Amino acid sequence: MWLYVYEGNELYLKIFSNFRKITIKLNDRIPRLISYALNLFLYLYIFICNFFELPMKQYLFKVFKKCSFEKRSYIIFDQLNLSYAKYFTKKDVKSLLEKTGFNKYKIFYHHKYSWTIIANK
């Protein structure tokens, strides 16, 4: 199972959850332009991450930075167009697993933005 992580993403969620309420109502051309602009801004943000421990640094260096400009723009565009997304605390994940009958599980914190869960009933 793969789930979004809540812990450590609070600032991201505050910004993008509200921003999404607008972008999902727009014609795709506008969020696409916004995604290109944000992608360009991320070059500077990633550069600054070389010197400071900023939010999402691990994800940016291990995953996002390795993608082409086009793929990165698609990733951002997808985030701007999400109709629904749920972010889980570790407590939420454990509760979900236990409620659905999974008693053997391992939870991995992946790049500080997602949970990877391996579970057996």
N, C-alpha and C positions, 0 to 999 in steps of 0.2 A: 504494500500500500504506500502511496506517496501523498503527503498532505503539506499544505503551506504552514509555516511556523508563525505563531503570533509573537512570541518573545523576541525582542530585538528588532522587530519591524513596526513598532508602534508609530514612529514618525512617518515612515513610508505610508502606512495605512491611513493616518490622519490626512495626509496630503492627497494621496491618490484615490481614496474612497470618496472623498468629496468631489475631486476633479472628475472622476468617472461618471458621476451623476449628470454632468454636463456633456462629456464627450460621447457617451453612448446615444445621445439624442441627436448628434450632429451627423451631417453627411460625411461619409468616410474620407473625403478629401481633406477636411480640416484636421481630424485626428492623425491622418497620415503626415501632414505638414508639421504638426506638433511633435510627432514621434521623431521626425528628422531633426527638428530643432533640439529636442531633448538628447538625441543621440550625439549631436555635435557638442552639447554641453558636457556630456559624459566623458569626452576626451579630456577636458580640463579636470573634472572630478576625479577620474582615474589617475591622472598625473599627480594631483594633490594627495591622493591615497598613498602614494609612494612615501610620503613624509609624515602622514597622520593616520591614526586609527579611526577612520570614518565609517558610518553605517554602510553595510552591504559590501565592504571592502573585499572580504573573502570570496563572495559570489562574483564580484566584478573581475577579480584577478583569475580565479580558477575556471570560470565559465564564460561570462559575458565578453570579456576582453578578447577571447580567442575566436569569437564569431566575426563574420564579415560585417561591414557597415549595413548592408542590406538585411542580413539576418537579424542584426541588433535592432534595426528599425521595425522589423516585423514583431519582435518580442515586445518592444515598447508599445507598438500599435495594439497588439493583443491585450496588454495590460490596460490600455485606455478604453478598450471595447468590452471588457468583462461585464456581463449583466449581473453575474453573481460570483462571489468568491468567499470562501470561509477559511479563516486562519485559526489554527488550533494551538492551544497551550499543551504542554506535555501532560498536564492533568486531564485535559479534554480527551487527548488521545487514549490514555489509559482507561478512562471512563467508557469511551466508545467501544474499545476492545472488550472490556469486561462485560458490558451490557449485551454485547452480541455473541457472547460465549467463547471468546478467545482467552484461554488461560495461560498459554505459552506464547510469549512474544518478546521480540527485541526491538527497541526503538533507537534509531540512529539520527543524530542531528547533522543534517547535510548542508554544508556551505552556509550555515546560519540563515537559511531561508526556507528549508523544508525538512519534514520528517520522512524518513524511510522506515517502514515497519515490516518486519517479517513475523508472521503469526501463524499458529496452528491451533485447531480446536482439539 
